[in-house]
Amino acid sequence: MELSSPRFKALAVSAGFTFWFVIITSSIGLFTFETLGIFVASIVSITQLIASKLSNALDIFAKFNTKLFLGILFVFVISLYGIFFKLLKIDLLRLNQNKSSYWIKLNDINESKIHKQY
C-alpha cells in the first residue's frame, strides 16, 4: 500500500469501512440497503476528497484493517475445523478409544496382514 496512489488507498479504506459497517449493522439488526447506499456514498466522497492529505493515515488504517480481518478469519477457520472434527467424531490426539471413532485400532492389526513392499 505504500507505493499505491492516495486515491486507491482511499478506495481500499472505503471498502474496509463498508465491510465493517455491514458486519456491525447486520449483527445489531439495523442493516438496510438504503443505509448502506448512503454510507458508501458519503464515505467514498469524504475519503476521495481528503485522500492526498491523509495518505499516511489511510495506509495505517488499511494495514490495521487487513490484520484484523485476517485474524478474525483465522480464528473462524480454526473454529470450523474444531466443530467439524467434533461432529464427525474425529479424535486427532487419540485421547479416547471408543467405537464411534474413525481411527484404526493398532492393537488389532495382525503381523500376518502386514507385508513388506519394496
mmCIF file of the C-alpha atoms, coordinates in Angstrom:
data_MODEL
# 
_entry.id   MODEL 
# 
loop_
_atom_site.group_PDB 
_atom_site.id 
_atom_site.type_symbol 
_atom_site.label_atom_id 
_atom_site.label_alt_id 
_atom_site.label_comp_id 
_atom_site.label_asym_id 
_atom_site.label_entity_id 
_atom_site.label_seq_id 
_atom_site.pdbx_PDB_ins_code 
_atom_site.Cartn_x 
_atom_site.Cartn_y 
_atom_site.Cartn_z 
_atom_site.occupancy 
_atom_site.B_iso_or_equiv 
_atom_site.pdbx_formal_charge 
_atom_site.auth_seq_id 
_atom_site.auth_comp_id 
_atom_site.auth_asym_id 
_atom_site.auth_atom_id 
_atom_site.pdbx_PDB_model_num 
ATOM 1   C CA . MET A 1 1   ? 0.000   0.000   0.000  1.00 0.00 ? 1   MET A CA 1 
ATOM 2   C CA . GLU A 1 2   ? 2.943   2.341   0.486  1.00 0.00 ? 2   GLU A CA 1 
ATOM 3   C CA . LEU A 1 3   ? 3.526   2.632   -3.260 1.00 0.00 ? 3   LEU A CA 1 
ATOM 4   C CA . SER A 1 4   ? -0.157  2.960   -4.172 1.00 0.00 ? 4   SER A CA 1 
ATOM 5   C CA . SER A 1 5   ? -1.747  6.239   -5.115 1.00 0.00 ? 5   SER A CA 1 
ATOM 6   C CA . PRO A 1 6   ? -3.752  8.102   -2.463 1.00 0.00 ? 6   PRO A CA 1 
ATOM 7   C CA . ARG A 1 7   ? -6.959  7.625   -4.474 1.00 0.00 ? 7   ARG A CA 1 
ATOM 8   C CA . PHE A 1 8   ? -6.518  3.848   -4.492 1.00 0.00 ? 8   PHE A CA 1 
ATOM 9   C CA . LYS A 1 9   ? -5.794  3.876   -0.762 1.00 0.00 ? 9   LYS A CA 1 
ATOM 10  C CA . ALA A 1 10  ? -8.994  5.844   -0.253 1.00 0.00 ? 10  ALA A CA 1 
ATOM 11  C CA . LEU A 1 11  ? -10.979 3.240   -2.192 1.00 0.00 ? 11  LEU A CA 1 
ATOM 12  C CA . ALA A 1 12  ? -9.410  0.399   -0.208 1.00 0.00 ? 12  ALA A CA 1 
ATOM 13  C CA . VAL A 1 13  ? -10.174 2.110   3.090  1.00 0.00 ? 13  VAL A CA 1 
ATOM 14  C CA . SER A 1 14  ? -13.723 2.847   1.921  1.00 0.00 ? 14  SER A CA 1 
ATOM 15  C CA . ALA A 1 15  ? -14.178 -0.839  1.136  1.00 0.00 ? 15  ALA A CA 1 
ATOM 16  C CA . GLY A 1 16  ? -12.880 -1.718  4.610  1.00 0.00 ? 16  GLY A CA 1 
ATOM 17  C CA . PHE A 1 17  ? -15.226 0.755   6.278  1.00 0.00 ? 17  PHE A CA 1 
ATOM 18  C CA . THR A 1 18  ? -18.112 -0.600  4.214  1.00 0.00 ? 18  THR A CA 1 
ATOM 19  C CA . PHE A 1 19  ? -17.276 -4.179  5.192  1.00 0.00 ? 19  PHE A CA 1 
ATOM 20  C CA . TRP A 1 20  ? -17.257 -3.362  8.902  1.00 0.00 ? 20  TRP A CA 1 
ATOM 21  C CA . PHE A 1 21  ? -20.406 -1.249  8.516  1.00 0.00 ? 21  PHE A CA 1 
ATOM 22  C CA . VAL A 1 22  ? -22.245 -4.223  7.017  1.00 0.00 ? 22  VAL A CA 1 
ATOM 23  C CA . ILE A 1 23  ? -20.938 -6.591  9.709  1.00 0.00 ? 23  ILE A CA 1 
ATOM 24  C CA . ILE A 1 24  ? -21.841 -4.301  12.606 1.00 0.00 ? 24  ILE A CA 1 
ATOM 25  C CA . THR A 1 25  ? -25.252 -3.165  11.346 1.00 0.00 ? 25  THR A CA 1 
ATOM 26  C CA . SER A 1 26  ? -26.342 -6.681  10.396 1.00 0.00 ? 26  SER A CA 1 
ATOM 27  C CA . SER A 1 27  ? -25.260 -8.042  13.780 1.00 0.00 ? 27  SER A CA 1 
ATOM 28  C CA . ILE A 1 28  ? -27.267 -5.313  15.515 1.00 0.00 ? 28  ILE A CA 1 
ATOM 29  C CA . GLY A 1 29  ? -30.205 -5.908  13.184 1.00 0.00 ? 29  GLY A CA 1 
ATOM 30  C CA . LEU A 1 30  ? -30.305 -2.434  11.644 1.00 0.00 ? 30  LEU A CA 1 
ATOM 31  C CA . PHE A 1 31  ? -28.983 -3.274  8.178  1.00 0.00 ? 31  PHE A CA 1 
ATOM 32  C CA . THR A 1 32  ? -30.849 -1.910  5.166  1.00 0.00 ? 32  THR A CA 1 
ATOM 33  C CA . PHE A 1 33  ? -29.661 -1.307  1.635  1.00 0.00 ? 33  PHE A CA 1 
ATOM 34  C CA . GLU A 1 34  ? -30.701 2.350   1.877  1.00 0.00 ? 34  GLU A CA 1 
ATOM 35  C CA . THR A 1 35  ? -28.377 2.987   4.813  1.00 0.00 ? 35  THR A CA 1 
ATOM 36  C CA . LEU A 1 36  ? -25.644 1.030   3.052  1.00 0.00 ? 36  LEU A CA 1 
ATOM 37  C CA . GLY A 1 37  ? -26.005 3.203   -0.053 1.00 0.00 ? 37  GLY A CA 1 
ATOM 38  C CA . ILE A 1 38  ? -25.921 6.405   1.973  1.00 0.00 ? 38  ILE A CA 1 
ATOM 39  C CA . PHE A 1 39  ? -22.914 5.196   3.954  1.00 0.00 ? 39  PHE A CA 1 
ATOM 40  C CA . VAL A 1 40  ? -20.969 4.115   0.867  1.00 0.00 ? 40  VAL A CA 1 
ATOM 41  C CA . ALA A 1 41  ? -21.688 7.366   -0.987 1.00 0.00 ? 41  ALA A CA 1 
ATOM 42  C CA . SER A 1 42  ? -20.683 9.509   1.974  1.00 0.00 ? 42  SER A CA 1 
ATOM 43  C CA . ILE A 1 43  ? -17.555 7.557   2.918  1.00 0.00 ? 43  ILE A CA 1 
ATOM 44  C CA . VAL A 1 44  ? -16.264 7.311   -0.661 1.00 0.00 ? 44  VAL A CA 1 
ATOM 45  C CA . SER A 1 45  ? -16.795 11.021  -1.272 1.00 0.00 ? 45  SER A CA 1 
ATOM 46  C CA . ILE A 1 46  ? -15.145 12.017  2.015  1.00 0.00 ? 46  ILE A CA 1 
ATOM 47  C CA . THR A 1 47  ? -12.133 9.743   1.592  1.00 0.00 ? 47  THR A CA 1 
ATOM 48  C CA . GLN A 1 48  ? -11.642 10.763  -2.045 1.00 0.00 ? 48  GLN A CA 1 
ATOM 49  C CA . LEU A 1 49  ? -11.753 14.455  -1.154 1.00 0.00 ? 49  LEU A CA 1 
ATOM 50  C CA . ILE A 1 50  ? -9.148  14.198  1.582  1.00 0.00 ? 50  ILE A CA 1 
ATOM 51  C CA . ALA A 1 51  ? -7.134  11.316  0.117  1.00 0.00 ? 51  ALA A CA 1 
ATOM 52  C CA . SER A 1 52  ? -3.965  13.277  -0.618 1.00 0.00 ? 52  SER A CA 1 
ATOM 53  C CA . LYS A 1 53  ? -3.910  14.900  2.828  1.00 0.00 ? 53  LYS A CA 1 
ATOM 54  C CA . LEU A 1 54  ? -4.474  11.661  4.734  1.00 0.00 ? 54  LEU A CA 1 
ATOM 55  C CA . SER A 1 55  ? -2.406  9.285   2.636  1.00 0.00 ? 55  SER A CA 1 
ATOM 56  C CA . ASN A 1 56  ? -0.283  8.050   5.557  1.00 0.00 ? 56  ASN A CA 1 
ATOM 57  C CA . ALA A 1 57  ? -3.295  7.661   7.843  1.00 0.00 ? 57  ALA A CA 1 
ATOM 58  C CA . LEU A 1 58  ? -5.135  5.703   5.153  1.00 0.00 ? 58  LEU A CA 1 
ATOM 59  C CA . ASP A 1 59  ? -2.119  3.428   4.817  1.00 0.00 ? 59  ASP A CA 1 
ATOM 60  C CA . ILE A 1 60  ? -2.050  2.757   8.561  1.00 0.00 ? 60  ILE A CA 1 
ATOM 61  C CA . PHE A 1 61  ? -5.786  2.071   8.641  1.00 0.00 ? 61  PHE A CA 1 
ATOM 62  C CA . ALA A 1 62  ? -5.547  -0.289  5.659  1.00 0.00 ? 62  ALA A CA 1 
ATOM 63  C CA . LYS A 1 63  ? -2.802  -2.311  7.391  1.00 0.00 ? 63  LYS A CA 1 
ATOM 64  C CA . PHE A 1 64  ? -4.763  -2.438  10.644 1.00 0.00 ? 64  PHE A CA 1 
ATOM 65  C CA . ASN A 1 65  ? -7.958  -3.439  8.859  1.00 0.00 ? 65  ASN A CA 1 
ATOM 66  C CA . THR A 1 66  ? -6.161  -6.206  6.962  1.00 0.00 ? 66  THR A CA 1 
ATOM 67  C CA . LYS A 1 67  ? -4.555  -7.635  10.104 1.00 0.00 ? 67  LYS A CA 1 
ATOM 68  C CA . LEU A 1 68  ? -7.841  -7.531  11.994 1.00 0.00 ? 68  LEU A CA 1 
ATOM 69  C CA . PHE A 1 69  ? -9.776  -9.157  9.166  1.00 0.00 ? 69  PHE A CA 1 
ATOM 70  C CA . LEU A 1 70  ? -7.199  -11.910 8.653  1.00 0.00 ? 70  LEU A CA 1 
ATOM 71  C CA . GLY A 1 71  ? -7.040  -12.551 12.398 1.00 0.00 ? 71  GLY A CA 1 
ATOM 72  C CA . ILE A 1 72  ? -10.802 -12.967 12.609 1.00 0.00 ? 72  ILE A CA 1 
ATOM 73  C CA . LEU A 1 73  ? -10.758 -15.165 9.510  1.00 0.00 ? 73  LEU A CA 1 
ATOM 74  C CA . PHE A 1 74  ? -8.034  -17.362 11.044 1.00 0.00 ? 74  PHE A CA 1 
ATOM 75  C CA . VAL A 1 75  ? -9.989  -17.811 14.286 1.00 0.00 ? 75  VAL A CA 1 
ATOM 76  C CA . PHE A 1 76  ? -13.154 -18.568 12.313 1.00 0.00 ? 76  PHE A CA 1 
ATOM 77  C CA . VAL A 1 77  ? -11.454 -21.224 10.154 1.00 0.00 ? 77  VAL A CA 1 
ATOM 78  C CA . ILE A 1 78  ? -9.820  -22.913 13.155 1.00 0.00 ? 78  ILE A CA 1 
ATOM 79  C CA . SER A 1 79  ? -13.190 -22.897 14.935 1.00 0.00 ? 79  SER A CA 1 
ATOM 80  C CA . LEU A 1 80  ? -14.827 -24.520 11.917 1.00 0.00 ? 80  LEU A CA 1 
ATOM 81  C CA . TYR A 1 81  ? -12.208 -27.273 11.924 1.00 0.00 ? 81  TYR A CA 1 
ATOM 82  C CA . GLY A 1 82  ? -12.914 -27.915 15.593 1.00 0.00 ? 82  GLY A CA 1 
ATOM 83  C CA . ILE A 1 83  ? -16.662 -28.026 15.017 1.00 0.00 ? 83  ILE A CA 1 
ATOM 84  C CA . PHE A 1 84  ? -16.338 -30.372 12.029 1.00 0.00 ? 84  PHE A CA 1 
ATOM 85  C CA . PHE A 1 85  ? -13.990 -32.706 13.903 1.00 0.00 ? 85  PHE A CA 1 
ATOM 86  C CA . LYS A 1 86  ? -16.387 -32.775 16.845 1.00 0.00 ? 86  LYS A CA 1 
ATOM 87  C CA . LEU A 1 87  ? -19.381 -33.509 14.605 1.00 0.00 ? 87  LEU A CA 1 
ATOM 88  C CA . LEU A 1 88  ? -17.539 -36.209 12.669 1.00 0.00 ? 88  LEU A CA 1 
ATOM 89  C CA . LYS A 1 89  ? -16.146 -37.642 15.922 1.00 0.00 ? 89  LYS A CA 1 
ATOM 90  C CA . ILE A 1 90  ? -12.566 -37.446 14.729 1.00 0.00 ? 90  ILE A CA 1 
ATOM 91  C CA . ASP A 1 91  ? -10.122 -37.744 17.616 1.00 0.00 ? 91  ASP A CA 1 
ATOM 92  C CA . LEU A 1 92  ? -6.905  -36.203 16.330 1.00 0.00 ? 92  LEU A CA 1 
ATOM 93  C CA . LEU A 1 93  ? -4.966  -36.724 19.541 1.00 0.00 ? 93  LEU A CA 1 
ATOM 94  C CA . ARG A 1 94  ? -6.340  -40.253 20.045 1.00 0.00 ? 94  ARG A CA 1 
ATOM 95  C CA . LEU A 1 95  ? -7.432  -39.382 23.542 1.00 0.00 ? 95  LEU A CA 1 
ATOM 96  C CA . ASN A 1 96  ? -10.489 -41.623 23.562 1.00 0.00 ? 96  ASN A CA 1 
ATOM 97  C CA . GLN A 1 97  ? -10.669 -45.169 22.321 1.00 0.00 ? 97  GLN A CA 1 
ATOM 98  C CA . ASN A 1 98  ? -14.330 -45.593 21.523 1.00 0.00 ? 98  ASN A CA 1 
ATOM 99  C CA . LYS A 1 99  ? -16.340 -47.444 18.899 1.00 0.00 ? 99  LYS A CA 1 
ATOM 100 C CA . SER A 1 100 ? -17.559 -44.310 17.145 1.00 0.00 ? 100 SER A CA 1 
ATOM 101 C CA . SER A 1 101 ? -14.074 -43.035 16.348 1.00 0.00 ? 101 SER A CA 1 
ATOM 102 C CA . TYR A 1 102 ? -12.649 -43.310 12.857 1.00 0.00 ? 102 TYR A CA 1 
ATOM 103 C CA . TRP A 1 103 ? -9.147  -44.200 13.991 1.00 0.00 ? 103 TRP A CA 1 
ATOM 104 C CA . ILE A 1 104 ? -7.608  -47.563 13.170 1.00 0.00 ? 104 ILE A CA 1 
ATOM 105 C CA . LYS A 1 105 ? -7.082  -49.729 16.205 1.00 0.00 ? 105 LYS A CA 1 
ATOM 106 C CA . LEU A 1 106 ? -3.402  -50.554 16.144 1.00 0.00 ? 106 LEU A CA 1 
ATOM 107 C CA . ASN A 1 107 ? -3.714  -53.385 18.672 1.00 0.00 ? 107 ASN A CA 1 
ATOM 108 C CA . ASP A 1 108 ? -5.986  -55.417 16.371 1.00 0.00 ? 108 ASP A CA 1 
ATOM 109 C CA . ILE A 1 109 ? -3.623  -55.455 13.378 1.00 0.00 ? 109 ILE A CA 1 
ATOM 110 C CA . ASN A 1 110 ? -2.023  -58.863 12.908 1.00 0.00 ? 110 ASN A CA 1 
ATOM 111 C CA . GLU A 1 111 ? 1.516   -59.118 11.695 1.00 0.00 ? 111 GLU A CA 1 
ATOM 112 C CA . SER A 1 112 ? 0.398   -61.621 9.066  1.00 0.00 ? 112 SER A CA 1 
ATOM 113 C CA . LYS A 1 113 ? -1.613  -58.894 7.354  1.00 0.00 ? 113 LYS A CA 1 
ATOM 114 C CA . ILE A 1 114 ? 1.382   -56.604 7.057  1.00 0.00 ? 114 ILE A CA 1 
ATOM 115 C CA . HIS A 1 115 ? 3.557   -57.285 4.017  1.00 0.00 ? 115 HIS A CA 1 
ATOM 116 C CA . LYS A 1 116 ? 6.793   -55.644 3.099  1.00 0.00 ? 116 LYS A CA 1 
ATOM 117 C CA . GLN A 1 117 ? 6.628   -53.863 -0.208 1.00 0.00 ? 117 GLN A CA 1 
ATOM 118 C CA . TYR A 1 118 ? 9.785   -52.855 -1.992 1.00 0.00 ? 118 TYR A CA 1 
# 
